[in-house]
Amino acid sequence: MATPVRLTDSVDGPKLAPTMTRESGNEVDLSVDLAGVRLANPILTASGTCGYGPELSDFLDLTRLGAFTTKSVTVEERLGNPPPRVVETSAGMLNAIGLANVGLERFVAEKVPDLAKLGIPVFVNVAGHSPDDYLTVCRRLDPIEEIAGLELNVSCPNVADGMVFGADPDGLRDLVARVRAEVRRCILIVKLSPNVTDITATARAAVEAGADVISMVNTFVGMAIDIETWRPKLANNTGGMSGPAIKPMAVNLISKVYRTVCRDAGVPIVGMGGVTRWQDAVEFMLAGASAVAVGTALFGDPALPIPIIEGLQAYLVRRGLAGATDLVGRANLHTGA
Ligand SMILES: Cc1cc2nc3c(=O)[nH]c(=O)nc-3n(C[C@H](O)[C@H](O)[C@H](O)COP(=O)(O)O)c2cc1C
C-alpha cells in the first residue's frame, strides 16, 4: 500500500521525531500500532471536527498527526439539518449537524487526492441509514490505497426500525459482520455510541463481528432550551454533546470496555471525548486507549494536537518510560470499590 505506513513497511522519518533521548540514553517511542497500521504518534483528529483536511491545514501541520479522520461520508451528498445546528454550552458544545457531507463520489474525486498527499494514515468515517448504505460506501473506499481505515459511525438511526445501529448489540453485530465480510484491505474501526445502558455489550458485539479497532466515544444526546423563547436552541431539538463536560464519562467507558472486552481480545481503542490538553491524552491512555483523538477543542485551537503530542512526549521522558504504549491500560483501579 502507498500512503498509510504499516509495521511491515519501511518507514520514512515522521515530521515529529518519534524518539527522544532519556537520561538513561534510551529512547522514547511515541509510535503506536492500530491493528497493523503504524501511527508515528498516538494523537489523531476526531471525525466531523476537522472537515476533510484542507479546512484545518492553514492552522495545523497535518503531517505531524498520528492519523487524520475525516467527517462522516454517506452514499449521497447531504446538506444536513437546518440551522441552528451548533450551540455552545458551559463546558462543551451541542451539535446536530446531521451528517452534512459531499457524498461518496465527490469525496473520492475531490477530497481523497488531498488526503493522499498527507503521508499519514487516513481514516474515513462512514455513516448510513441502512446496512446497504454502509456496504456501498465501504466497498467503494476499501480498495483506495491512500485510505488506511474505515471508521463506522453507528450513531445513526436505521430507517428500517428507527433504532440507532450502535444502541442494539444484535443490530450492530449484524452490521459489522456484513461490512467486515467486504472490507479486506482497510482496517475496520467501529465507533461506539455512549447512549446505551451497557456499552460493553455493544463493544463485544462489534469485536465478535470482526472490528479491528474500537473508537469511543461519540457524542452524548443532549438538549439546551432558550429561556426567553422556551424553545430548544437547536432546530433539531436535541443534539450530540461533546467537549470537556463528557471527558470523565468517556474515561470511565473506555476503562470499562478496555477491561471487559478489548484487552483480552487484543483490540486497540481510539479514545476521544473532551480532550483539551496532553494530560487528558495520558489519562485516556491509562484508561485503556492506544490512541487519542482531539475533536471539539480544535474549534478553539486548531493547532492543539501539536502541544498535546509534545506534552505527551515530555511526560514519557520525565516518567522514564520507553514508549507511549507503556501507558495503555495501566491505571491501577482501587480494589473493592
Ligand atoms: C461539530 C461536530 C461534528 C461531528 N461529526 C461527526 C461525524 O460526522 N461522525 C462521527 O462519527 N462523529 C462526529 N462527531 C463526534 C466526534 O468525532 C467525537 O466523537 C465527539 O465529539 C467527542 O469528542 P470531543 O469531545 O473531543 O469532540 C462530531 C462532533 C462534533 C462536535
The ligand as a Tripos MOL2 file, in Angstrom:
@<TRIPOS>MOLECULE
LIG
   31    33     1     0     0
SMALL
NO_CHARGES

@<TRIPOS>ATOM
      1 C1        -19.3930   19.5030   15.2060 C.3       1 LIG1
      2 C2        -19.1780   18.0190   15.3780 C.ar      1 LIG1
      3 C3        -19.3800   17.1790   14.2910 C.ar      1 LIG1
      4 C4        -19.1830   15.7990   14.4340 C.ar      1 LIG1
      5 N1        -19.3640   14.9920   13.3460 N.ar      1 LIG1
      6 C5        -19.1350   13.6580   13.4570 C.ar      1 LIG1
      7 C6        -19.2570   12.8200   12.3160 C.ar      1 LIG1
      8 O1        -19.5120   13.2720   11.1910 O.2       1 LIG1
      9 N2        -19.0710   11.4830   12.5020 N.ar      1 LIG1
     10 C7        -18.7430   10.9530   13.7190 C.ar      1 LIG1
     11 O2        -18.5820    9.7350   13.8380 O.2       1 LIG1
     12 N3        -18.5950   11.7410   14.8060 N.ar      1 LIG1
     13 C8        -18.7740   13.0730   14.7140 C.ar      1 LIG1
     14 N4        -18.6110   13.8780   15.8050 N.ar      1 LIG1
     15 C9        -18.2130   13.2880   17.1110 C.3       1 LIG1
     16 C10       -16.7110   13.4590   17.3650 C.3       1 LIG1
     17 O3        -15.9460   12.7900   16.3930 O.3       1 LIG1
     18 C11       -16.3110   12.9140   18.7750 C.3       1 LIG1
     19 O4        -16.6270   11.5440   18.8340 O.3       1 LIG1
     20 C12       -17.0570   13.6210   19.8940 C.3       1 LIG1
     21 O5        -17.2680   14.9820   19.6070 O.3       1 LIG1
     22 C13       -16.2990   13.5100   21.2380 C.3       1 LIG1
     23 O6        -15.0200   14.0840   21.1760 O.3       1 LIG1
     24 P1        -14.7110   15.6330   21.5550 P.3       1 LIG1
     25 O7        -15.3870   15.8920   22.8700 O.co2     1 LIG1
     26 O8        -13.2300   15.7420   21.6140 O.co2     1 LIG1
     27 O9        -15.3180   16.4570   20.4670 O.co2     1 LIG1
     28 C14       -18.7930   15.2580   15.6970 C.ar      1 LIG1
     29 C15       -18.5940   16.1250   16.7770 C.ar      1 LIG1
     30 C16       -18.7600   17.4860   16.6280 C.ar      1 LIG1
     31 C17       -18.5180   18.4000   17.8170 C.3       1 LIG1
@<TRIPOS>BOND
     1     1     2 1
     2     2     3 ar
     3     2    30 ar
     4     3     4 ar
     5     4     5 ar
     6     4    28 ar
     7     5     6 ar
     8     6     7 ar
     9     6    13 1
    10     7     8 2
    11     7     9 ar
    12     9    10 ar
    13    10    11 2
    14    10    12 ar
    15    12    13 ar
    16    13    14 ar
    17    14    15 1
    18    14    28 ar
    19    15    16 1
    20    16    17 1
    21    16    18 1
    22    18    19 1
    23    18    20 1
    24    20    21 1
    25    20    22 1
    26    22    23 1
    27    23    24 1
    28    24    25 2
    29    24    26 1
    30    24    27 1
    31    28    29 ar
    32    29    30 ar
    33    30    31 1
@<TRIPOS>SUBSTRUCTURE
     1 LIG1         1 GROUP 0 **** ****
